[in-house]
Amino acid sequence: MSSEPQEDPAQPERRSGSPEMLVVLLVSACTFTSVLSTTMFNVVLPEIGRDFDVTPSTLGWLFTGYSLVFAVSTTFYGRLGDLYGIRRFLIIGIGIFSIGSALAALALTFELLLAARIFQATGAAAIPALGTATIFRVVPAKRRGTAMGYMSAVIGTGAGLGPVIGGLLAEFVSWRALFLIPGSLVLITPVLLRLLPRLEGTGRGSLDIYGGALVGASIGGLLIAVTNLERLGATSPAVLGPFAVFVVAMGLLIRRIRNREDSFIPRVLLANTNYVLLGVTAVGMTMTAMGSMVTLPLLLDAVQGIPVGQIGIVMLPSAVASAILGPVGGKLADRFGSAVPLRIGLGSLVIGAFAISTFGTSGSALLVAVLGMFIGSGMGLAGAPLLNSVSLVLPSSQSGMGIGLIHMVFLMGGSFGVAFKTVIIDAREGATTSVNLLHSGEGVAFADSFLLVFFASMIALFLTTRLRVPKPGEEPEEFPAPSQSAGEAEPQRN
């Protein structure tokens, strides 16, 4: 069952002087800084690992822990925006993001750096959730794909410049200097307060903090168990304990979803088959794309021996491809529907992951750069259509929590991609034969890790054949709405 794509019957009042494109540009500026912060950081992971003397799987927690907290916080922000207004919580999130960046720059131990990154994530999560919700509320559906395409271009540009800037700063200054750029985002808040529309919330419903905590506990427990599995063994308390937390938290979460209408993951969204399929597709897509963006620098450092200042240059073509093809994917979605560019993008991820597993890990840095373009192209083409599809299969009264959950799923997929890939890299260190029978030469551990995400993107591509998303000009009657929206539902409490 899927839902009718609806415009909000009571469009919020917009401030004068806040046309659609200005809103898109302001949101894009915030998103650019957020993405830049992430991609700059990925390049210097090997340098940080040497400074603090930690293994790749432990080092991966700088991404995984950040992503986990980011993912859960994103959904909270989406719900807060629906209830109490989007703009105010966007400003609050930017403030927290800036403070966390300053703390990370000053961290003297790996544990303090991880804590600062997690605090940083609680603020950064507001930017994609509430920024995207702002665009959904301001831009009409017929132009929304193009707007999201511009957002994808900004993300791709940030992804492209991030590795270069991060590598240069780390080589000539320090990796700590990377945190000065996201910290400066707080300077834009007066402009946001003046020019962004208010977009007041409904005030109906409540925030399920307990449900959110259960989501975080279940995902975190599973990630910790997976991370410790190779190093400590399946019978270790450090594996069995977190796995038990995952099982218990997941059971309590399922019970809460069944018994409470306005739970952290609302039943009305889970009843929407197209929305669920989009969520699972997003997991496979980001396991491949985000997992690759974190592990490619490790590959270039460990196997090819590329200096940190040059790693960003090697990864630049992938990000440029994403930036160029982001608007293309958005415009294709507006013209032909979201399914076409989404499938092409996922197909590019499939080719890229398999090619890197087979040829790239034992090849030259130039070959890695060329094959990495398939990853960047795939994310560029698929990202905007996937987000646009969310806006088309949900009524606008559910857009805040819907897009918040999708962003949570994006980061959850990325977290699992990094966790599984780094565990495989640790477990297969020193191996001479890859599971991929077509691979030969060095980089066996990395070849096996890319084979994993190849299968993840294959599953995501298959799931798109089951999707039914409205095409431009399609009659909405073909996509019936659910019987009630989240905003109209009467909460049932335990």
Secondary structure, 3 states (H helix, E strand, C coil): CCCCCCCCCCCCCCCCCCCHHHHHHHHHHHHHHHHHHHHHHHHCHHHHHHHHCCCHHHHCHHHHHHHHHHHHHHHHHHHHHHHHCHHHHHHHHHHHHHHHHHHHHHCCCHHHHHHHHHHHHHHHCHHHHHHHHHHHHHCCHHHHHHHHHHHHHHHHHHHHHHHHHHHHHHHHCCHHHHHHHHHHHHHHHHHHHHHCCCCCCCCCCCCCHHHHHHHHHHHHHHHHHHHHHHHHCCCCHHHHHHHHHHHHHHHHHHHHHHHCCCCCCCHHHHCCHHHHHHHHHHHHHHHHHHHHHHHHHHHHHHCCCCCHHHHHHHHHHHHHHHHHHHHHHHHHHHHHCCHHHHHHHHHHHHHHHHHHHHCHHHCCHHHHHHHHHHHHHHHHHHHHHHHHHHHHHCCHHHHHHHHHHHHHHHHHHHHHHHHHHHHHHHHCCCCCCCCCCCCCCCCHHHHHHHHHHHHHHHHHHHHHHHCCCCCCCCCHHHCCCCCCCCCCCCCCCC
